Amino acid sequence: MECVLRRSAKHDELEAQMVTTMLTRVSVANMRAQRRVFDMTEVKEALAGEDSNQTLFQKWLELQEMKGGIPLVKTLSEPTTYAKGGLYQFKHLSFSEAFYYRFLTSGEVNVSTEEARTVISDPFYSRTCEFGRSKLWES
């Protein structure tokens, strides 16, 4: 995954980090909502908040227009207007699960006990836990 992200960012580390942050936020929002397919409105909501997130949403729009599209994301249908319509999914579910797992175990955020229990017990997250069940409780 990191190789694909670096290549799409033309080996610019700051650019790769921005795209990773963008994809992580979209993944976290989708995993928490137990969504596999998401639309432009859900992308915009996932990237809303801090001022820097407007930049993340602009990056999404920019990448969408490029030939290779958004790395690791498949466009199922193009949006018809700005921030309307469009359907997306990660090219493979394991990509979304990996971003979500890295988020849960990063130590950069406080994961609630309730969310940790849900991830461990809900079958929807069974593959997420395979990325390192024991590390989930360490963060």
C-alpha positions as CSV (number, residue, x, y, z in Angstrom):
1,M,0.0,0.0,0.0
2,E,2.7,2.4,1.0
3,C,4.5,1.8,-2.3
4,V,1.4,2.6,-4.3
5,L,0.8,5.8,-2.3
6,R,4.4,6.9,-2.7
7,R,4.3,6.2,-6.4
8,S,1.0,8.2,-6.8
9,A,2.7,11.1,-4.9
10,K,5.7,10.9,-7.3
11,H,7.8,10.0,-4.2
12,D,7.0,13.3,-2.5
13,E,6.8,12.2,1.2
14,L,4.5,15.2,2.2
15,E,2.1,14.4,-0.6
16,A,2.1,10.7,0.3
17,Q,1.4,11.6,3.9
18,M,-1.5,13.8,2.9
19,V,-3.0,11.1,0.7
20,T,-2.5,8.5,3.5
21,T,-4.3,10.9,6.0
22,M,-7.1,11.4,3.5
23,L,-7.6,7.7,2.9
24,T,-7.4,6.9,6.6
25,R,-10.1,9.3,7.4
26,V,-12.4,8.0,4.7
27,S,-11.7,4.4,5.8
28,V,-12.3,5.2,9.5
29,A,-15.7,6.8,8.7
30,N,-16.7,3.9,6.5
31,M,-15.5,1.2,8.9
32,R,-17.3,2.8,11.8
33,A,-20.5,3.0,9.7
34,Q,-19.9,-0.5,8.4
35,R,-20.0,0.7,4.8
36,R,-18.3,-0.9,1.9
37,V,-19.5,1.5,-0.8
38,F,-19.5,5.3,-0.1
39,D,-20.5,8.4,-2.0
40,M,-19.0,11.9,-2.4
41,T,-21.2,13.3,0.4
42,E,-19.7,10.7,2.8
43,V,-16.2,11.5,1.6
44,K,-16.8,15.2,2.3
45,E,-18.2,14.4,5.8
46,A,-15.2,12.2,6.6
47,L,-12.8,14.9,5.6
48,A,-14.8,17.8,7.2
49,G,-13.7,19.5,10.4
50,E,-10.3,21.1,10.8
51,D,-9.1,23.7,8.2
52,S,-6.5,21.2,6.9
53,N,-9.4,18.8,6.0
54,Q,-10.7,21.2,3.3
55,T,-7.2,20.7,1.7
56,L,-7.8,16.9,2.0
57,F,-11.1,17.2,0.2
58,Q,-9.5,19.3,-2.5
59,K,-6.9,16.6,-2.8
60,W,-9.6,14.0,-3.3
61,L,-11.2,16.1,-6.0
62,E,-7.8,16.6,-7.7
63,L,-6.9,12.9,-7.6
64,Q,-10.3,12.0,-9.0
65,E,-9.6,14.0,-12.1
66,M,-6.2,12.5,-12.7
67,K,-5.7,9.5,-15.0
68,G,-4.9,7.1,-12.3
69,G,-7.7,8.3,-10.0
70,I,-7.6,8.1,-6.3
71,P,-5.0,5.5,-5.2
72,L,-6.4,2.3,-3.8
73,V,-10.0,3.5,-4.5
74,K,-12.2,2.3,-7.3
75,T,-14.7,4.8,-8.7
76,L,-18.0,2.9,-9.3
77,S,-19.8,5.9,-10.7
78,E,-18.6,9.4,-11.4
79,P,-20.1,12.3,-9.4
80,T,-22.6,14.4,-11.4
81,T,-22.0,17.7,-9.7
82,Y,-19.6,19.1,-7.1
83,A,-19.9,16.9,-3.9
84,K,-23.0,15.1,-5.2
85,G,-23.4,11.6,-6.3
86,G,-20.5,9.4,-7.2
87,L,-19.9,6.0,-5.7
88,Y,-16.6,4.6,-4.5
89,Q,-15.1,1.6,-2.7
90,F,-11.6,0.6,-1.8
91,K,-10.2,-1.6,-4.5
92,H,-9.9,-4.4,-2.0
93,L,-11.5,-4.5,1.4
94,S,-8.2,-5.3,3.1
95,F,-7.0,-1.8,2.1
96,S,-9.8,-0.2,4.1
97,E,-9.2,-2.6,7.0
98,A,-5.5,-1.9,7.1
99,F,-6.1,1.9,7.3
100,Y,-8.6,1.4,10.0
101,Y,-6.3,-1.0,12.0
102,R,-3.4,1.5,11.7
103,F,-5.8,4.2,13.0
104,L,-6.9,2.0,16.0
105,T,-3.4,1.1,16.9
106,S,-1.5,4.3,16.2
107,G,-1.7,5.7,19.7
108,E,-2.5,9.1,18.2
109,V,-6.1,8.9,19.1
110,N,-8.0,7.6,22.1
111,V,-10.1,4.6,21.0
112,S,-13.0,4.1,23.3
113,T,-13.4,0.8,25.1
114,E,-16.8,0.4,23.4
115,E,-15.2,0.8,19.9
116,A,-12.5,-1.7,20.8
117,R,-15.0,-4.2,22.0
118,T,-17.1,-3.8,18.9
119,V,-14.1,-4.3,16.6
120,I,-13.1,-7.5,18.5
121,S,-16.6,-9.0,18.7
122,D,-18.5,-7.9,15.6
123,P,-18.0,-10.2,12.6
124,F,-17.9,-7.2,10.3
125,Y,-14.5,-6.5,11.7
126,S,-13.1,-10.0,11.8
127,R,-10.4,-9.4,9.1
128,T,-9.5,-6.1,10.8
129,C,-8.5,-8.0,13.9
130,E,-6.4,-10.4,11.9
131,F,-3.9,-7.5,11.3
132,G,-2.9,-7.9,14.9
133,R,-5.5,-8.7,17.6
134,S,-3.1,-8.3,20.5
135,K,-1.9,-4.8,19.4
136,L,-5.5,-3.5,19.4
137,W,-5.5,-3.5,23.2
138,E,-2.1,-1.9,23.5
139,S,-3.1,1.4,22.0
